[in-house]
Amino acid sequence: MSYVEVPGAKVPIRMWADPASVEDGAMQQLRNVATLPWIKGLAVMPDVHYGKGATVGSVIAMDGAVCPAAVGVDIGCGMSAVKTSLTANDLPGDLSRLRSRIEGAIPVGRGMHEDPVEPGRMHGFPTAGWDDFWERFDGVAEAVKFRRGRAAKQMGTLGSGNHMIEICLDEDGVVWLMLHSGSRNIGKELAEHHIGIAQKLPHNQGLSDRDLAVFISDTPQMGDYRNDLYWAQEYAKYNRAIMMGLLKDVVRKEFKKARVTFGQEISCHHNYVAEERYEGVDVLVTRKGAIRAGSGEYGIIPGSMGTSSYIVKGLGNEKAFNSASHGAGRRMSRSAAKRHFSTQDLVDQTRGVECRKDAGVLDEIPAAYKPIEQVMEQQRDLVEVVAKIKQVVCVKG
C-alpha cells in the first residue's frame, strides 16, 4: 500500500493501487473528495477508475454527511455466490443448453418477468419480511412511486453492462454458482432523483465538483435519502436472492440425477452506505465499487467474463475501513473497448467459456479490465483467498 499526501486535503489518500497507473481524471476526483469539509478518511482500492463524482473503487468515511454519487447510481449493486455438490464430471460437454435454460429463467438486459416472482413458491426461499419490504415502498420518493409495477416485475432480473450470471469451477473441480446485479432501474431512478436534490442545497454551492453534493445529518433531505437508499439496498439484496433461487431451480432440473445440494450463500454489496465506527468516531462509510472485508467476513471479487474470480475472507484492515476491491476494475472505457477490439478478439479471449461472443457484449471483453491477479496481489493485506473459481458458462445482458 502507498499513501499519497494531497496539498490542502483534510485527510491522506490511502491507496492500494499504484498512483502512476491511475488516470488523471480519477486522481483529480480523489483530490476533490479529500478536500470535502465533511471528510474523515479515504481509502482507494486497486481497481480504482473514473466514475461520476467519486471514483469507482473508493471508500469514503464522512462525519454526518453522505454523498449520493459516492454510493453510485446502481444502489446496492453486488455479488452472490454459492458452492454446489456438483463437480466438473457432472457437466455435459456442450453447455449451450444450460446457458439457454438460465437465460430462459432469468430475464436479462432490459427484460422483466411477465408477472412478479412469488418467493413463497420458490424452493426454500426465506420470505420473512417480504410483505413489509413492499409496504415500505409507499414511503419512497413520490417521483418514482408510479414505477412500482415495473420494479415488481424487474425483481429477479439481471440487467446489462457488467452484470452477469456464471457457472464456475474451483481448483478442485467443484461447481459454483455466481451472479452480479443490483437494484435495477428503480435504484437508478432513486439515486438520480436524490443527486438532483442534493445539488440544489445551499451548502453544496461552490464545490469543486457539483456531483460531490452531500446530504447533512439531521435534515429532512438526509432523512428522505436514507429512507430510499436503505430500501433500494434491500431491493438489490432481494433481487440477487431471487435470481439465485431461480438459478438453483435451473440447476436442480438440469441435473436431477445428481440431486444437487447447495452450500451457504455468500452475498455482498459493493455500492452502498453503512454506519461504522473507527478510532472512536461514528462515521457514514460509502463503498462505491468496494466490498466490506471485516475480519473473517466472506466476500466475492470477480474478474472479467473470461478470467478467474475469487471467494475471499476479510482481514479487517481498518486503514482501508475494513474494505477490499469489488472486482478487476475497468482500464478502458466501453466506447474505447469497442474501438480497439473485434468480435474475433472476444472469441479468442473467452475461449472455453459458453457465453455470448457478439458485438453486443464487446465492451465487456476481458482486455478492457485490469488483470485480476494484479488486483489481488495489491490487496494481500485486505483479504485472504478462500477459493479461486473460473467460469465455464457466462450469461450477460
Secondary structure, 3 states (H helix, E strand, C coil): CEEECCCCCCCCEEECCCHHHCCHHHHHHHHHHHCCCCEEEEEEEEEEECCCCCCEEEEEEECCEECHHHCCCCCCCEEEEEEEEEEHHHCCCCCHHHHHHHHHHCCCCCCCCCCCCCHHHCCCCCCCCHHHHHHHHHHCCHHHHCCHHHHHHHCCCCCCCCCEEEEEEECCCEEEEEEEECCHHHHHHHHHHHHHHHHCCHHHCCCCCHHHCCEECCCHHHHHHHHHHHHHHHHHHHHHHHHHHHHHHHHHHHCHHHCCCECCCEEEECEEEEEEEECCEEEEEEEECEEECCCCCEEEECCCCCCEEEEEEECCCHHHCCEEECCCCECCCHHHHHHHCCHHHHHHHCCCCECCCCHHHHHHCHHHECCHHHHHHCCCCCEEEEEEEEEEEEEEC
